[in-house]
Amino acid sequence: MKKVSYQKYGGVNELEITETPIPEITETTVLVKVKAVSINPLDWKILAGEMKLMSGSKFPKGIGIDFSGVVEAVGSSISRFKKGDAVLGSVDQFKGGALAEYVLVTEKDITIKPETISFEKAAAIPVVGFAALQIFNKVITVNKGTEVLINGATGGIGMFATQIAKTKGAILTAVVSEKGMDLAKKWGSDFVINYQKENILAGEKLYDVVIDLSGQIPFDKARAIMKARATYVNTIPGPKQIIESFLHNLFSKQKYKVLLSKPSVADLHTLVNNVNEGMDVVIAKTYRMDDFKEAYKEVPRGGILGKAVFILGE
Ligand SMILES: NC(=O)c1ccc[n+]([C@@H]2O[C@H](COP(=O)([O-])OP(=O)(O)OC[C@H]3O[C@@H](n4cnc5c(N)ncnc54)[C@H](OP(=O)(O)O)[C@@H]3O)[C@@H](O)[C@H]2O)c1
């Protein structure tokens, strides 16, 4: 089978299409023929070796985390899935390898894809959906009337976070680029600010929650727009920020929270239900597997509203 992989950490030029054997099914695994794979910032951060502590030094490595596809075969102890089921899910984020013709996963990595959700939209759900859902369910409390600011509201996590914030009754300010303004309004944002024209930190308004998805507003700067008991969420924390947040929270009423999201089959069910019931998933751009170099050059440059996705097969 074809698989995009790399032999050492680096940039796009390390990526290549290789021919590898189709993984062998075991008693407890499910073999999925991949139909679509989404592109995440984690892909190129891991490729660059920015997360070596977790991703280790064993090569070759595959790229791609979340996928959708059709079950090709199941192990003898699998009862929840059968050949022919349409599914979506994710592989271990630090091992990668979804950008391949087949992936081998366990039952807890996947769920059934309803017919109402296309393969390309399904592949865009897991990684960013887990992050957005877990921000609201594990990191912060948002109720009716909570003043929330989301910086980077039309990216992958922003797409889900914006819509979840509105279902919780937040008064939402979305910070986006010029081309994302209409989408942020469509998703229900009460106020939309164009970061290319306005410096959000110079505004008078104070928020209960500031979620930075862009890495552009560190906690020290965000405090200028936070209420006395507000919470800040960093979704791109390194070890330094994790220690800083812990120490800071011992002494201040303003809270500094970090997101370390994890795959969860329960959360995947919730997200699929939400999308099935109308939550919007926007695919800004699609690529073929052979265009992997172009994709991993273009998408990191930004300007993608929602997600970019590889489509495999016909
Ligand atoms: N901690 C965790 O568990 C976890 C899990 C998943 C992802 N992440 C990380 O979380 C981050 C966001 O993920 P994502 O998938 O949502 O990424 P994304 O799709 O690339 O979204 C980032 C957003 O930031 C916006 N942006 C860029 N510069 C900005 C600026 N100066 N001011 C305001 N917004 C700006 C971008 O808008 P334009 O492109 O329109 O400029 C884009 O909408 C990534 O770094 C990712 O690695 C963390």
The ligand as an SDF file (V2000), in Angstrom:
LIG
                    3D

 48 52  0  0  0  0  0  0  0  0999 V2000
   -3.1580   21.3690   23.2590 N   0  0  0  0  0  0  0  0  0  0  0  0
   -3.8280   20.5030   22.5330 C   0  0  0  0  0  0  0  0  0  0  0  0
   -4.3400   19.4860   23.0410 O   0  0  0  0  0  0  0  0  0  0  0  0
   -3.9860   20.7450   21.0660 C   0  0  0  0  0  0  0  0  0  0  0  0
   -4.7740   19.8970   20.2730 C   0  0  0  0  0  0  0  0  0  0  0  0
   -4.9120   20.1980   18.9160 C   0  0  0  0  0  0  0  0  0  0  0  0
   -4.2510   21.3130   18.3880 C   0  0  0  0  0  0  0  0  0  0  0  0
   -3.4760   22.0950   19.2050 N   0  0  0  0  0  0  0  0  0  0  0  0
   -2.7820   23.3020   18.7120 C   0  0  0  0  0  0  0  0  0  0  0  0
   -3.7060   24.3840   18.7860 O   0  0  0  0  0  0  0  0  0  0  0  0
   -3.3890   25.3450   17.7790 C   0  0  0  0  0  0  0  0  0  0  0  0
   -4.6450   25.6680   16.9510 C   0  0  0  0  0  0  0  0  0  0  0  0
   -5.0130   24.4890   16.2360 O   0  0  0  0  0  0  0  0  0  0  0  0
   -5.9400   24.5900   14.9460 P   0  0  0  0  0  0  0  0  0  0  0  0
   -6.0430   23.2200   14.4020 O   0  0  0  0  0  0  0  0  0  0  0  0
   -7.1600   25.3580   15.2600 O   0  0  0  0  0  0  0  0  0  0  0  0
   -4.9830   25.4760   13.9980 O   0  0  0  0  0  0  0  0  0  0  0  0
   -5.3810   26.3310   12.7160 P   0  0  0  0  0  0  0  0  0  0  0  0
   -6.4870   25.6530   11.9930 O   0  0  0  0  0  0  0  0  0  0  0  0
   -4.0980   26.6120   12.0230 O   0  0  0  0  0  0  0  0  0  0  0  0
   -5.9850   27.6830   13.3230 O   0  0  0  0  0  0  0  0  0  0  0  0
   -5.1900   28.7230   13.8200 C   0  0  0  0  0  0  0  0  0  0  0  0
   -5.9780   30.0030   13.6580 C   0  0  0  0  0  0  0  0  0  0  0  0
   -5.2040   31.1150   14.1480 O   0  0  0  0  0  0  0  0  0  0  0  0
   -5.4850   32.2150   13.3030 C   0  0  0  0  0  0  0  0  0  0  0  0
   -4.4330   33.2400   13.4210 N   0  0  0  0  0  0  0  0  0  0  0  0
   -3.2180   33.2690   12.8700 C   0  0  0  0  0  0  0  0  0  0  0  0
   -2.5610   34.4040   13.2280 N   0  0  0  0  0  0  0  0  0  0  0  0
   -3.4090   35.0930   14.0200 C   0  0  0  0  0  0  0  0  0  0  0  0
   -3.3310   36.3260   14.7060 C   0  0  0  0  0  0  0  0  0  0  0  0
   -2.2230   37.0840   14.6610 N   0  0  0  0  0  0  0  0  0  0  0  0
   -4.3870   36.7310   15.4420 N   0  0  0  0  0  0  0  0  0  0  0  0
   -5.5050   35.9800   15.5180 C   0  0  0  0  0  0  0  0  0  0  0  0
   -5.6500   34.7920   14.8930 N   0  0  0  0  0  0  0  0  0  0  0  0
   -4.6110   34.3660   14.1470 C   0  0  0  0  0  0  0  0  0  0  0  0
   -5.5500   31.6190   11.9190 C   0  0  0  0  0  0  0  0  0  0  0  0
   -6.2870   32.4760   11.0710 O   0  0  0  0  0  0  0  0  0  0  0  0
   -5.7830   32.8170    9.5740 P   0  0  0  0  0  0  0  0  0  0  0  0
   -5.1620   31.5520    9.0420 O   0  0  0  0  0  0  0  0  0  0  0  0
   -7.0250   33.2290    8.8730 O   0  0  0  0  0  0  0  0  0  0  0  0
   -4.7760   33.9010    9.7350 O   0  0  0  0  0  0  0  0  0  0  0  0
   -6.2950   30.3120   12.1970 C   0  0  0  0  0  0  0  0  0  0  0  0
   -7.6920   30.5120   12.0690 O   0  0  0  0  0  0  0  0  0  0  0  0
   -2.2740   24.7300   16.9250 C   0  0  0  0  0  0  0  0  0  0  0  0
   -1.0480   25.2700   17.3250 O   0  0  0  0  0  0  0  0  0  0  0  0
   -2.3440   23.2420   17.2780 C   0  0  0  0  0  0  0  0  0  0  0  0
   -1.0980   22.5870   17.1330 O   0  0  0  0  0  0  0  0  0  0  0  0
   -3.3510   21.8240   20.5140 C   0  0  0  0  0  0  0  0  0  0  0  0
  1  2  1  0
  2  3  2  0
  2  4  1  0
  4  5  1  0
  4 48  2  0
  5  6  2  0
  6  7  1  0
  7  8  2  0
  8  9  1  0
  8 48  1  0
  9 10  1  0
  9 46  1  0
 10 11  1  0
 11 12  1  0
 11 44  1  0
 12 13  1  0
 13 14  1  0
 14 15  2  0
 14 16  1  0
 14 17  1  0
 17 18  1  0
 18 19  2  0
 18 20  1  0
 18 21  1  0
 21 22  1  0
 22 23  1  0
 23 24  1  0
 23 42  1  0
 24 25  1  0
 25 26  1  0
 25 36  1  0
 26 27  1  0
 26 35  1  0
 27 28  2  0
 28 29  1  0
 29 30  1  0
 29 35  2  0
 30 31  1  0
 30 32  2  0
 32 33  1  0
 33 34  2  0
 34 35  1  0
 36 37  1  0
 36 42  1  0
 37 38  1  0
 38 39  2  0
 38 40  1  0
 38 41  1  0
 42 43  1  0
 44 45  1  0
 44 46  1  0
 46 47  1  0
M  CHG  2   8   1  16  -1
M  END
$$$$
